[in-house]
Amino acid sequence: MPRRWRGWATRRNSGDRHFRRADACGKNEGWNVNEEGKAKVSTDGGRALGQNPFGALGGLNLPAGRTSVGAPSAAPRPAPEKNRGRVDIRRTTAGRGGKTVTLVSGFVGIGLPEKESLCKKMRGACGCGGTVKDGDIEIQGDQREKIAQILSEAGFRPVFAGG
């Protein structure tokens, strides 16, 4: 009886393996392979795309879940104060070895913890480093537009100072 199983066959110089089965005549029979013996990938898409995969679950008497999509509505956050004062935004390089730094100064009436939280929000939005020094916020690079937007959302009135 002729041998029907060839096992793994490897094509030379390609490194890809394919699965082959041949009948007594050497023809590929009953397997989805092309003339070279490589497996064909079905591209017919299977079932129709218009079919609802959850349609069969309707008759199973499952408990009803939430009907709305998204998170449940929480209490709205109170809007920040709209006039918390003027804040100056400057771009400086002095004393930093030529590196550009955006300096935010002129905060009135806020403490160090709030300045640090504002600095953290600015660093995250700009994707750079920053710190709070001597009551001012220093952000690395020229980030004046992004910082002005964050400060206006926090209720401050940003002003571009300097050249």
Summary of the structure (lengths in Angstrom):
residues: 163
radius of gyration: 33.5
end to end distance: 92.9
largest distance: 96.1
contacts: 305
relative contact order: 0.12
helix: 19%
strand: 23%
